[in-house]
Amino acid sequence: GQYLLVAVNVNGEEKIKPLSFSSSPTEKDHIEFTKKITESDLSSVEKTRGVIEVIGYYANIVEVEHNNEKKYVFASGADPDDMKLLMESFSIGVEKGRELSSGDISNVNLGYNYQVPNKIFSKPVSINEKIIISGEKFKVVGFYESVGNPQDDSNIYLTEAGYKKIFTDTEEYSVL
């Protein structure tokens, strides 16, 4: 699904509220979503009364390769400062290594399970190792803490510039 993550003022206290967009509007807190999210959409949401901050990021399925093994996983890309806010909102921190910074075009952070043998690859991935994502080489600079579900713990996190290195025609956000 696609998500809109906003910081809102609730009774004088800042709260991070995720809203999701799905094809099943009958589910609680879901609405139907049929178009791509643009920079204009982000600006409109930012102007909404009570919204403090809006984060836009990109997401897609990628092929990742390590030691000649290939898997298909979820990857996301965002401005590093926005990614920090997003991870903080879900109480997820970097367990090993470091967070991404603005110059990290060819560096990535990985979900927790990449460190565990036979979770994603037969051999664990280590800090400073290279992996291939959709044909492009990236260096691993950090691992996030375990979230507790296989999907999140197998994600790949890139800077917006790193994401656009793979998806060169990306113009629209996957998530706000």
Accessible surface in RSA format (square Angstrom, percent):
REM  Atomic radii and reference values for relative SASA: ProtOr
REM  Chains: A
REM  Algorithm: Lee & Richards
REM  Probe-radius: 1.40
REM  Slices: 20
REM RES _ NUM      All-atoms   Total-Side   Main-Chain    Non-polar    All polar
REM                ABS   REL    ABS   REL    ABS   REL    ABS   REL    ABS   REL
RES GLY A   1    91.00 112.2   0.00   N/A  91.00 112.2  25.24  69.3  65.76 147.3
RES GLN A   2    38.36  21.5  38.08  27.8   0.28   0.7  17.92  38.1  20.44  15.5
RES TYR A   3   100.99  47.2 100.99  57.5   0.00   0.0  57.99  43.6  43.00  53.0
RES LEU A   4    17.63   9.8  17.63  12.6   0.00   0.0  17.63  12.4   0.00   0.0
RES LEU A   5     5.96   3.3   5.13   3.7   0.83   2.1   5.13   3.6   0.83   2.2
RES VAL A   6     8.24   5.4   7.61   6.9   0.63   1.5   8.24   7.2   0.00   0.0
RES ALA A   7     1.72   1.6   0.78   1.2   0.94   2.1   0.78   1.1   0.94   2.5
RES VAL A   8    27.68  18.2  27.68  25.1   0.00   0.0  27.68  24.1   0.00   0.0
RES ASN A   9    85.57  59.0  64.09  61.9  21.48  51.7  12.16  29.3  73.41  71.0
RES VAL A  10    57.32  37.7  52.58  47.6   4.73  11.4  55.77  48.5   1.54   4.2
RES ASN A  11   153.59 105.9 108.05 104.4  45.54 109.7  41.24  99.3 112.34 108.6
RES GLY A  12    72.42  89.3   0.00   N/A  72.42  89.3  31.09  85.3  41.33  92.6
RES GLU A  13    99.17  56.9  95.55  72.3   3.62   8.6  34.11  66.0  65.05  53.1
RES GLU A  14   100.35  57.6  74.69  56.5  25.66  61.1  24.93  48.2  75.41  61.6
RES LYS A  15    83.57  40.8  80.08  49.1   3.49   8.3  41.39  37.3  42.18  44.9
RES ILE A  16    46.99  26.7  26.27  19.6  20.72  49.9  26.27  18.9  20.72  56.2
RES LYS A  17    98.69  48.1  98.69  60.6   0.00   0.0  43.40  39.1  55.29  58.9
RES PRO A  18    67.38  49.1  49.77  45.4  17.61  64.0  49.92  41.2  17.46 108.5
RES LEU A  19    80.56  44.9  79.88  57.1   0.68   1.7  80.56  56.6   0.00   0.0
RES SER A  20    13.10  11.1   9.85  13.1   3.26   7.5   7.93  16.9   5.17   7.2
RES PHE A  21    25.74  12.9  22.53  14.0   3.20   8.3  22.53  13.7   3.20   9.2
RES SER A  22    28.89  24.4  21.03  28.1   7.86  18.1  28.89  61.5   0.00   0.0
RES SER A  23   104.28  88.1  79.69 106.4  24.59  56.7  45.31  96.5  58.97  82.6
RES SER A  24    37.98  32.1  34.39  45.9   3.59   8.3  33.06  70.4   4.92   6.9
RES PRO A  25    70.54  51.4  53.57  48.8  16.97  61.7  53.85  44.5  16.69 103.8
RES THR A  26   133.26  94.8  97.50  98.8  35.76  85.2  85.54 114.9  47.73  72.2
RES GLU A  27    87.58  50.3  77.27  58.5  10.30  24.5  37.48  72.5  50.10  40.9
RES LYS A  28   175.39  85.6 152.63  93.6  22.76  54.2 111.37 100.2  64.02  68.2
RES ASP A  29   104.67  73.3  78.67  78.3  26.00  61.5  30.34  71.4  74.33  74.1
RES HIS A  30    49.73  27.2  40.78  28.3   8.95  22.9  25.42  26.2  24.30  28.3
RES ILE A  31   105.84  60.2 104.83  78.1   1.01   2.4 105.76  76.2   0.08   0.2
RES GLU A  32   104.39  59.9  81.91  62.0  22.48  53.5  19.09  36.9  85.30  69.6
RES PHE A  33    50.24  25.1  29.35  18.2  20.90  54.4  30.95  18.8  19.29  55.2
RES THR A  34   120.78  85.9  79.29  80.4  41.49  98.9  58.27  78.3  62.51  94.5
RES LYS A  35   122.46  59.7 113.58  69.7   8.88  21.1 102.87  92.6  19.59  20.9
RES LYS A  36   118.76  57.9 113.31  69.5   5.45  13.0  63.01  56.7  55.75  59.4
RES ILE A  37     4.13   2.4   4.10   3.1   0.03   0.1   4.13   3.0   0.00   0.0
RES THR A  38    46.36  33.0  46.18  46.8   0.18   0.4  43.09  57.9   3.27   4.9
RES GLU A  39   103.21  59.3  99.63  75.4   3.58   8.5  59.95 116.0  43.26  35.3
RES SER A  40    77.34  65.4  67.16  89.6  10.18  23.5  40.57  86.4  36.77  51.5
RES ASP A  41    33.00  23.1  31.39  31.2   1.61   3.8  11.91  28.0  21.09  21.0
RES LEU A  42    17.07   9.5  17.07  12.2   0.00   0.0  17.07  12.0   0.00   0.0
RES SER A  43    39.80  33.6  39.26  52.4   0.54   1.2  16.98  36.2  22.81  32.0
RES SER A  44    67.80  57.3  57.57  76.8  10.23  23.6  32.86  70.0  34.94  48.9
RES VAL A  45    29.22  19.2  28.48  25.8   0.74   1.8  29.22  25.4   0.00   0.0
RES GLU A  46    83.90  48.2  66.87  50.6  17.02  40.5  19.74  38.2  64.15  52.4
RES LYS A  47   170.26  83.1 136.28  83.6  33.98  80.9  94.00  84.6  76.27  81.2
RES THR A  48    74.18  52.8  63.49  64.4  10.69  25.5  54.89  73.7  19.29  29.2
RES ARG A  49   235.00  98.7 205.05 104.5  29.95  71.3  86.35 118.0 148.65  90.1
RES GLY A  50    35.81  44.2   0.00   N/A  35.81  44.2  27.18  74.6   8.63  19.3
RES VAL A  51    26.69  17.6   9.35   8.5  17.34  41.8   9.35   8.1  17.34  47.0
RES ILE A  52    88.55  50.4  56.82  42.3  31.73  76.5  61.49  44.3  27.06  73.4
RES GLU A  53    73.25  42.1  68.14  51.6   5.10  12.2  20.31  39.3  52.94  43.2
RES VAL A  54     8.63   5.7   0.00   0.0   8.63  20.8   0.04   0.0   8.58  23.3
RES ILE A  55     3.40   1.9   3.15   2.3   0.25   0.6   3.24   2.3   0.16   0.4
RES GLY A  56     6.72   8.3   0.00   N/A   6.72   8.3   0.23   0.6   6.49  14.5
RES TYR A  57    28.69  13.4  28.69  16.3   0.00   0.0   3.33   2.5  25.36  31.3
RES TYR A  58     8.46   3.9   8.46   4.8   0.00   0.0   1.15   0.9   7.30   9.0
RES ALA A  59    15.42  14.2   4.52   7.0  10.90  24.8   4.63   6.5  10.79  28.6
RES ASN A  60    64.31  44.3  58.39  56.4   5.92  14.3   6.98  16.8  57.33  55.4
RES ILE A  61   102.60  58.4  89.72  66.8  12.88  31.0  89.72  64.6  12.88  35.0
RES VAL A  62     2.26   1.5   0.00   0.0   2.26   5.4   2.26   2.0   0.00   0.0
RES GLU A  63    45.74  26.3  43.28  32.7   2.46   5.8   9.38  18.1  36.36  29.7
RES VAL A  64     0.00   0.0   0.00   0.0   0.00   0.0   0.00   0.0   0.00   0.0
RES GLU A  65    32.09  18.4  30.77  23.3   1.32   3.1   2.90   5.6  29.20  23.8
RES HIS A  66     5.24   2.9   2.56   1.8   2.69   6.9   5.11   5.3   0.13   0.2
RES ASN A  67    86.46  59.6  55.57  53.7  30.89  74.4  25.62  61.7  60.84  58.8
RES ASN A  68   137.77  95.0 109.76 106.1  28.00  67.4  27.18  65.4 110.58 106.9
RES GLU A  69    49.74  28.6  45.27  34.3   4.47  10.6  33.47  64.7  16.27  13.3
RES LYS A  70   115.32  56.3  91.16  55.9  24.16  57.5  40.86  36.8  74.46  79.3
RES LYS A  71    83.72  40.8  80.99  49.7   2.73   6.5  29.99  27.0  53.73  57.2
RES TYR A  72   153.17  71.5 123.92  70.5  29.24  76.1  93.67  70.4  59.50  73.3
RES VAL A  73    14.62   9.6   8.18   7.4   6.45  15.5  14.62  12.7   0.00   0.0
RES PHE A  74    58.27  29.2  57.02  35.3   1.25   3.3  57.02  34.6   1.25   3.6
RES ALA A  75     0.07   0.1   0.07   0.1   0.00   0.0   0.07   0.1   0.00   0.0
RES SER A  76     4.17   3.5   4.13   5.5   0.04   0.1   0.84   1.8   3.33   4.7
RES GLY A  77     0.00   0.0   0.00   N/A   0.00   0.0   0.00   0.0   0.00   0.0
RES ALA A  78     0.99   0.9   0.08   0.1   0.91   2.1   0.36   0.5   0.63   1.7
RES ASP A  79    57.82  40.5  55.72  55.5   2.10   5.0  14.23  33.5  43.59  43.5
RES PRO A  80    12.98   9.5  10.55   9.6   2.43   8.8  12.27  10.1   0.71   4.4
RES ASP A  81    99.33  69.6  91.62  91.2   7.71  18.2  27.22  64.1  72.11  71.9
RES ASP A  82    34.80  24.4  34.49  34.3   0.30   0.7   0.30   0.7  34.49  34.4
RES MET A  83     6.96   3.6   6.85   4.5   0.12   0.3   6.82   5.8   0.14   0.2
RES LYS A  84    71.39  34.8  70.25  43.1   1.13   2.7  28.10  25.3  43.29  46.1
RES LEU A  85    38.54  21.5  36.73  26.3   1.82   4.6  37.95  26.7   0.59   1.6
RES LEU A  86    14.23   7.9  14.23  10.2   0.00   0.0  14.23  10.0   0.00   0.0
RES MET A  87     8.48   4.4   8.48   5.6   0.00   0.0   4.88   4.1   3.60   4.8
RES GLU A  88   120.10  68.9 101.92  77.1  18.18  43.3  43.50  84.1  76.59  62.5
RES SER A  89    33.70  28.5   0.29   0.4  33.41  77.0   8.22  17.5  25.48  35.7
RES PHE A  90   104.23  52.1  83.08  51.5  21.15  55.0  88.85  53.9  15.38  44.0
RES SER A  91   100.37  84.8  70.04  93.5  30.33  69.9  45.84  97.6  54.53  76.4
RES ILE A  92    29.59  16.8  22.52  16.8   7.08  17.1  24.08  17.3   5.51  15.0
RES GLY A  93    25.79  31.8   0.00   N/A  25.79  31.8  23.94  65.7   1.86   4.2
RES VAL A  94    37.57  24.7   9.08   8.2  28.49  68.6   9.08   7.9  28.49  77.3
RES GLU A  95    92.24  53.0  59.14  44.7  33.10  78.8  29.79  57.6  62.46  51.0
RES LYS A  96   104.17  50.8  99.30  60.9   4.87  11.6  60.44  54.4  43.73  46.6
RES GLY A  97    51.47  63.5   0.00   N/A  51.47  63.5  17.10  46.9  34.37  77.0
RES ARG A  98   105.14  44.1 100.25  51.1   4.89  11.6  68.48  93.6  36.66  22.2
RES GLU A  99    63.70  36.6  55.68  42.1   8.02  19.1  19.72  38.1  43.99  35.9
RES LEU A 100     8.95   5.0   5.64   4.0   3.31   8.3   5.64   4.0   3.31   8.9
RES SER A 101    54.34  45.9  52.49  70.0   1.85   4.3  38.33  81.6  16.01  22.4
RES SER A 102    95.20  80.4  75.47 100.7  19.73  45.5  42.13  89.7  53.07  74.3
RES GLY A 103    65.09  80.3   0.00   N/A  65.09  80.3  39.18 107.5  25.91  58.0
RES ASP A 104     9.03   6.3   8.15   8.1   0.87   2.1   0.87   2.1   8.15   8.1
RES ILE A 105    84.94  48.3  83.99  62.6   0.95   2.3  83.99  60.5   0.95   2.6
RES SER A 106    48.30  40.8  44.27  59.1   4.03   9.3  29.77  63.4  18.53  26.0
RES ASN A 107    24.28  16.7  24.28  23.5   0.00   0.0   0.05   0.1  24.23  23.4
RES VAL A 108     0.00   0.0   0.00   0.0   0.00   0.0   0.00   0.0   0.00   0.0
RES ASN A 109     0.11   0.1   0.11   0.1   0.00   0.0   0.00   0.0   0.11   0.1
RES LEU A 110     0.00   0.0   0.00   0.0   0.00   0.0   0.00   0.0   0.00   0.0
RES GLY A 111     1.51   1.9   0.00   N/A   1.51   1.9   1.51   4.1   0.00   0.0
RES TYR A 112    66.10  30.9  65.92  37.5   0.18   0.5  21.32  16.0  44.78  55.2
RES ASN A 113    16.28  11.2  16.15  15.6   0.12   0.3   0.00   0.0  16.28  15.7
RES TYR A 114     2.72   1.3   0.22   0.1   2.51   6.5   0.89   0.7   1.83   2.3
RES GLN A 115    28.88  16.1  14.99  11.0  13.89  33.1  12.16  25.9  16.72  12.7
RES VAL A 116    40.83  26.9  39.07  35.4   1.75   4.2  39.85  34.6   0.97   2.6
RES PRO A 117    74.22  54.1  64.30  58.6   9.91  36.0  64.30  53.1   9.91  61.6
RES ASN A 118   120.08  82.8  88.33  85.4  31.75  76.4  31.77  76.5  88.31  85.4
RES LYS A 119   127.67  62.3  96.25  59.1  31.42  74.8  43.48  39.1  84.20  89.7
RES ILE A 120    18.36  10.4   9.21   6.9   9.14  22.0  13.04   9.4   5.32  14.4
RES PHE A 121     3.89   1.9   0.92   0.6   2.97   7.7   1.83   1.1   2.05   5.9
RES SER A 122    57.54  48.6  46.67  62.3  10.87  25.0  34.65  73.8  22.89  32.1
RES LYS A 123   132.99  64.9 132.47  81.3   0.51   1.2  76.47  68.8  56.52  60.2
RES PRO A 124    52.69  38.4  45.46  41.4   7.23  26.3  45.93  37.9   6.76  42.0
RES VAL A 125     3.97   2.6   0.00   0.0   3.97   9.6   0.00   0.0   3.97  10.8
RES SER A 126    57.89  48.9  54.67  73.0   3.22   7.4  28.01  59.7  29.88  41.9
RES ILE A 127    52.60  29.9  38.42  28.6  14.18  34.2  38.42  27.7  14.18  38.5
RES ASN A 128    95.12  65.6  79.64  77.0  15.48  37.3  24.23  58.3  70.89  68.5
RES GLU A 129    55.75  32.0  50.85  38.5   4.90  11.7  32.90  63.6  22.85  18.7
RES LYS A 130   124.43  60.7 106.77  65.5  17.66  42.0  66.84  60.2  57.58  61.3
RES ILE A 131     1.30   0.7   0.14   0.1   1.16   2.8   1.30   0.9   0.00   0.0
RES ILE A 132    54.86  31.2  54.36  40.5   0.50   1.2  54.36  39.1   0.50   1.4
RES ILE A 133     0.00   0.0   0.00   0.0   0.00   0.0   0.00   0.0   0.00   0.0
RES SER A 134    49.60  41.9  21.48  28.7  28.12  64.8  22.91  48.8  26.69  37.4
RES GLY A 135    63.92  78.8   0.00   N/A  63.92  78.8  32.20  88.4  31.71  71.0
RES GLU A 136    63.35  36.4  62.20  47.1   1.15   2.7   4.36   8.4  58.99  48.2
RES LYS A 137   133.37  65.1 125.59  77.1   7.78  18.5  68.89  62.0  64.48  68.7
RES PHE A 138     0.86   0.4   0.00   0.0   0.86   2.2   0.86   0.5   0.00   0.0
RES LYS A 139    67.96  33.2  67.76  41.6   0.20   0.5  16.63  15.0  51.33  54.7
RES VAL A 140     0.00   0.0   0.00   0.0   0.00   0.0   0.00   0.0   0.00   0.0
RES VAL A 141     8.48   5.6   6.08   5.5   2.40   5.8   6.87   6.0   1.62   4.4
RES GLY A 142     0.00   0.0   0.00   N/A   0.00   0.0   0.00   0.0   0.00   0.0
RES PHE A 143     1.02   0.5   1.02   0.6   0.00   0.0   1.02   0.6   0.00   0.0
RES TYR A 144     7.90   3.7   7.90   4.5   0.00   0.0   3.04   2.3   4.86   6.0
RES GLU A 145    71.34  41.0  70.59  53.4   0.75   1.8  16.53  32.0  54.81  44.8
RES SER A 146    59.58  50.3  35.28  47.1  24.30  56.0  22.31  47.5  37.27  52.2
RES VAL A 147    59.25  39.0  26.60  24.1  32.65  78.7  31.68  27.5  27.57  74.8
RES GLY A 148    65.38  80.6   0.00   N/A  65.38  80.6  32.47  89.1  32.91  73.7
RES ASN A 149    58.71  40.5  57.56  55.6   1.15   2.8  31.61  76.1  27.11  26.2
RES PRO A 150   103.90  75.7 100.38  91.5   3.52  12.8 101.69  84.0   2.21  13.8
RES GLN A 151   103.55  57.9  97.96  71.6   5.60  13.3  51.96 110.6  51.59  39.1
RES ASP A 152    48.69  34.1  47.40  47.2   1.29   3.0   5.11  12.0  43.58  43.5
RES ASP A 153     5.95   4.2   5.81   5.8   0.14   0.3   0.14   0.3   5.81   5.8
RES SER A 154    18.32  15.5  18.32  24.5   0.00   0.0   8.85  18.8   9.47  13.3
RES ASN A 155    11.33   7.8  11.33  11.0   0.00   0.0   0.23   0.6  11.10  10.7
RES ILE A 156     0.00   0.0   0.00   0.0   0.00   0.0   0.00   0.0   0.00   0.0
RES TYR A 157    15.04   7.0  15.04   8.6   0.00   0.0   7.11   5.3   7.94   9.8
RES LEU A 158     0.66   0.4   0.08   0.1   0.59   1.5   0.08   0.1   0.59   1.6
RES THR A 159     2.99   2.1   2.42   2.4   0.57   1.4   2.99   4.0   0.00   0.0
RES GLU A 160    50.17  28.8  49.78  37.7   0.39   0.9  14.19  27.4  35.99  29.4
RES ALA A 161    45.47  41.8  33.11  51.1  12.36  28.1  39.07  55.0   6.40  17.0
RES GLY A 162     0.00   0.0   0.00   N/A   0.00   0.0   0.00   0.0   0.00   0.0
RES TYR A 163     5.31   2.5   5.31   3.0   0.00   0.0   0.12   0.1   5.19   6.4
RES LYS A 164    75.14  36.7  69.83  42.8   5.31  12.7  36.43  32.8  38.71  41.2
RES LYS A 165    62.32  30.4  44.92  27.6  17.40  41.4  42.25  38.0  20.07  21.4
RES ILE A 166    26.60  15.1   3.52   2.6  23.08  55.6   5.06   3.6  21.54  58.4
RES PHE A 167    42.76  21.4  40.16  24.9   2.60   6.8  42.76  25.9   0.00   0.0
RES THR A 168   115.10  81.9  86.31  87.5  28.79  68.6  58.47  78.5  56.63  85.6
RES ASP A 169   123.03  86.2 102.84 102.4  20.18  47.7  44.40 104.5  78.63  78.4
RES THR A 170    21.51  15.3  12.22  12.4   9.28  22.1  13.66  18.3   7.85  11.9
RES GLU A 171   145.27  83.4 120.88  91.4  24.39  58.1  50.17  97.0  95.10  77.6
RES GLU A 172    72.19  41.4  62.84  47.5   9.35  22.3   8.49  16.4  63.70  52.0
RES TYR A 173    24.08  11.2  22.97  13.1   1.11   2.9   4.24   3.2  19.84  24.5
RES SER A 174    22.52  19.0  20.42  27.2   2.10   4.8  10.52  22.4  12.00  16.8
RES VAL A 175     5.49   3.6   5.49   5.0   0.00   0.0   5.49   4.8   0.00   0.0
RES LEU A 176     6.75   3.8   6.38   4.6   0.37   0.9   6.75   4.7   0.00   0.0
END  Absolute sums over single chains surface
CHAIN  1 A     9581.6       7657.5       1924.1       4854.7       4726.8
END  Absolute sums over all chains
TOTAL          9581.6       7657.5       1924.1       4854.7       4726.8
